[in-house]
Amino acid sequence: MARIIFPALLLLLFPRAAWALQTHGYQGLYFHQGAHLLFLAAMVAFAYRLRVSRLTVQTSWRWLFRGALLISLWNLWAFIGHLVALTLPQNALVTKPGETVPSLHVVSWVDVAYYFLSMDHLLSVPALVCFYLGLREMHRTFPQRDLLRERRRHERRRVDRRLV
């Protein structure tokens, strides 16, 4: 456990630049936007199937349903954010002397929209937390003892066959 906590603390105390911004050329943006639409359709279909099959009665599936809805909203949010980013003027992002991170020069509603739409982590992080909680609940309620008993019974049969 200490092997994980110590390096994590070091990274938190002495961070380096993350450079998380990923830019796409126009062809790359088309594929990226298409991926957002496909992922959106998949998550909406997943949420629909969970609702129709009434699996959302169980807590674990309810968490997965919520995560699928949040990821769907995130895809829509990010798709629109990429479209708004295309309409930004060249001088909207300004890098001040001595700084490496550009600042957003807010002049119009498009700049404000870009600013709010760039905060897509406000949807993606809760969605991933919902998926985690759903999977954790599934794992917690899974009948592992029955599986272990079956495995031991199977191993005993195998040993008994060897002895005969």
ZIDA-V320437 format. One record per run of one state. SS is the DSSP state (a for helix, b for strand, c for the rest). FROM is the first residue (numbers start at 0). TO is the last residue. If there is no record, write none. Layout:
BEGIN
ss = <SS,SS>
from = <FROM,FROM>
to = <TO,TO>
END
This chain:
BEGIN
ss = <c,a,c,a,c,a,c,a,c,a,b,c,b,c,a,c,a,c,a,c>
from = <0,1,13,25,52,54,57,58,87,89,92,94,102,104,108,117,120,141,143,163>
to = <0,12,24,51,53,56,57,86,88,91,93,101,103,107,116,119,140,142,162,163>
END
